[in-house]
Amino acid sequence: MTLKEYIDVIVDFLRDYKEKHPFLKGYVVGISGGVDSSLVATLVKKAVGKENMMGILMPIDSNIADLNDGIELCKAMDIPYKVIDATEAYKVFRKEIETASGELDISTAGNLKARMRMSMLYAYAQKHSYVVTGTDNADEEYTGYFTKYGDGGVDILPIVHLLKGEVVEACKMLGVPNKLAERVPTAGLFEGQTDEKEMGVTYKDLDNYLLGKPVDDAVNAKIERLHAVSEHKRNPIPTPKEFIRD
């Protein structure tokens, strides 16, 4: 199957899911300005039309360039959007947590932002009977490069079987501006953060690894470690054995 053909599979999947669940009125997508959310938003619009979706941009103490890129994507692809700036709420929330626990490190503070965004998406989705649409790709799913109950807290994952390089290629095929399709991947959770810097491996190496192609031994070890330590994110919530009542 070609990538073009698989794009049609995703579009049909999204359209069919909505049709099979008539109580759902559409999809909500958190738009970051990055390539993954750009692709998902574009596919959702292609599947169900802009009248059955909403893009939500959620700057939280973040780089204004991310917001501008997200708005550019929505305007270029004619995607309806709303901006919810939770920066002040985040500062208050973080201050209260730090009062109780001590200063948060960069990673914990970043995950707090991701979980606040998840809460906002679900509040909007519940209000409008929408589905919260995930943007994780195959690389992120395998390495666990997502926040548990943050961007990992979703109802549906349309691009989870696409490698990062395929996401970029699919965006270009669908007319997403090259500036956004080729944007340096970042979760935008703290200043100077990039996906590849934080993971310690490149998406090119990750794609090759998942395709079964040879990668450097050190890179192979890093990827396998990322997969192992993130296993809890992909597994069901642990529970004890069933309670068999007398």
Secondary structure, 3 states (H helix, E strand, C coil): CCHHHHHHHHHHHHHHHHHHCCCCCEEEEECCCCHHHHHHHHHHHHHHCHHHEEEEECCCCCCHHHHHHHHHHHHHHCCCEEECCCHHHHHHHHHHHHHHHCCCCHHHHHHHHHHHHHHHHHHHHHHHCEEEECCCCHHHHHHCCCCCCCCCCCCECCCCCCCHHHHHHHHHHCCCCHHHHCCCCCCCCCCCCCHHHHHCCCHHHHHHHHCCCCCCHHHHHHHHHHHHHCHHHHCCCCCCCCCCCC
